[in-house]
Amino acid sequence: MSLPDATAAAAMDADVVNPVWFVFLDFLAGPVRANSSGRDITVAGSGQPNLDGEYIGVDPRLVATSPVKVSPGGSDTRWIRLSGIRGLDDADRALLADPANWRGRVVRRWQMIRNAAGAQQGAIRHFDTGYMMSLSHIGGASSLALELTYESYLAAFSQASGRTYVDQEGFDELDLSGRAALAIANGNLSSPITSGAGGAGSGSGGTYFRNPSLKRDVLDRAI
């Protein structure tokens, strides 16, 4: 997880915050990209792994996700649930039924902050990276819900290797959650967390985690 830049962090202090979540799913047959804005969005020139591409817009009312909880052995298992799907054809069902098409393959999520008018504030930031662990679908022919669970690389491939969550940045250079967790544990919620985080701003990272209402709500609604 990287921290919001100065512009995005300032926007998160407003009365209205409209986050948009982007997800990349590396299926064997080809990647799937989606976003929670309700309209298609194309990202180009980001310089971030897997971020550039066209993202299908999904109604945010049909998307539910789990929060990210950090622990020494990596993030807990996380899930993404998409409801309101109008049936699946035989090819779709075959893809989902065969774990070789998705299990152990990469999931990445990013966050865009928008203001009350819907205008983007700051850069799109990397939120988390993991591996797909399970994929299920429930419901009838008229409406289905898909649920994907995934884990960080430490949780998914844990061994007695002596590694800790701070190694996550070595696996994914944009994931600074290990650095942030250490800083928070040491009572440091300001600029040292953002050292080398690409312009996250002086002190903005600390106030981001401590906001008891809007900012916490943004984190809890992560995809």
N, C-alpha and C positions, 0 to 999 in steps of 0.2 A: 504494500500500500504506500503510495506516495502522498505527500501533503498538497493541499490546494495552493495555487500561487497567490500572490498578494491580492490580485483583482478578485479572484473567486472567493478568497477568505473574507474580503470586505463585503461582498455581496451576501455572504451567509449570515451577516449581522442584520440584514434587512428583515422587515416584518413578514415578507413573503419570499420563500425560497422554492424554486421549481427545479429539482434535479432531474436529469435525464440519464438513464443507465444504458450502457452499451455492452453487449456480450458477444464473444467470439467462441464458437464451438468447432473444434477441429475434427469433424467426422471424416472417416476414411474416404468416402465418396467425394468429399469436398467440404470446405468450411461453411458454416452457417453464421450469419451476422444479423443481429436484431437490436433494436433500441426501444425504449419505453416512452417515446414522445408521441406515438400515434401516427407519425408520418415518416416516410423514407428519408434517410440522411446519408450523404456520402462524405466520408472523411478522406482527405488527401494531404500529403506533405507533413504528417505528424512527426515522423522520425521514431515512432514507438513500434515495437514488434507487434505485428498482426493487426494494428489499429486501422490502417488505411483500407478503405473498401466501402461498399454500399451496405447500409444497415436497414433491414426491413422494419417499418414502424409498427409497433404493437400497442394496442390500447392499454395504458397503465393500470386500468381497473381490472384487467385480466391477468396481471402479473403479481406474484407474491414471492418473497425471498427471505432467507434467513440472515440475521446479522453475522458479522465476522467476529469471532471470539479468539483472542490470542492466548496461547499457552506455550510453555517451554518446548513441547514436542511438536509445535506447529499449530495452525488453526484447526478448530473443530470441523467436523463434517458440515458442509454448507449445502443448501438446496435452492433450486430455482423451480417454481411451479407456474405453468402457463395453462390457463383454462379457456373455455369457450371455443375450442377447436372443433370444426365441423367435419368430423370423420377423417379417416385415413384410408388411402387406397392400399392395395396389396403390396406395392413396392415400399411404401412408407412403413407398413407393419413389419415387413421382412427386414428393413434396415434397423428398426428399433429392437427387433427380437434377437438379433445376432450381436452379442457383446463385442465381437471382433471389430465391428464398425465404429465403436465409440469408447470402450473401456480403456482407461489408461491414457487417453488422448487429452490434449490441452484445452482448458477453459480459461479465458481471460475476461475480466470486467473492467470497465472504465466509467467515470462519472463526469458529466457536464453540469455546471451550475448555470441556471437562468434566473433572471429577475422577474418581477411581477408581470412585465410586458412580454416575457418569453424570449428576451434577448440573451445570447450567450455571454457569460461573465468569466473571463479568464480562459485558460487552456483546459482541454479535456485531460483529466488526471487518471493514471492507472490506479485501480482499486485492489484487485487481487488476481492471482493466478493459481490454478490447481489442475488436477487430473480428474476426469469423469470416472466415477465409481459404480453408479447404478442409474438406470433409466427405466421408468415405469409409466404406464398409461392406464387410466381408469375412466369409466363412463360407458355410454352407449354409442350407437351409430350417429346420433344427431349432435352429440356434444361430448368432447373428451377433455381430460386434463392430463398434461404431461408433467412429470416431476423428475428432475435431474439432481443427483447428489454428487458432490465432488469434494476433494481434499487437497491440501497443500502437498508438496512433494515429500515433506518429512512424514506427514501422517500416512500418506499413501504407500510409501516405500520404507517404513521405519525399520531400522535394524539397530543393533547395539554398536553404533559407529562413533558415539561420542559427539555427534553433531547436535546443535541447538538451533532454536528458531532464528538466531542471527545469521545463520548460513543461507537463509532464504534469499538474501540480496545477492549472494553469489550465484544462485540458481536463476534469479530474475532480477536484473540490475535495476528495474524500476520499482521493485517491491522493497520499500524502506520501513515496513512495519516492525521488523526486528529491531532496527535502530530506534524507532519511536518508542517501542515497548521498554527498552532499556532506559531511555531517557525519562520516561514517565515513572518507572520503578525507582529511579534515583531522585524523583521530585523535580526534574528539570522539564518544564513544559514550553520552553521558548526556543530561541534560535538554534542552540546546539543540535536539536532534532533535525533541523532542516539543512544542516551542513552538507553540501554536495547534492541537495535535492532539487537543483535547477530552479532557483528563484522563488522558493515557497514563501520568502519574505521574513522579515525580522519579527519574531514573536507571534505571527499569525497562527502558526500551528498549535500553540498552546491554547489560545482562546477557542480554537475550533473544537478541541476535545472537551472543553469544560462547559460549553453552552448547555444549560439544562433543558432547553425546550427545542428550538428549531434545529440546532446542529445535531443534537442527539437523534431527533426524528429523522434527519437525513441519513445518518449512519444506519439506523434500524431498518430503513426502507431500502437498503442496498440490494441490487440484483447480483 
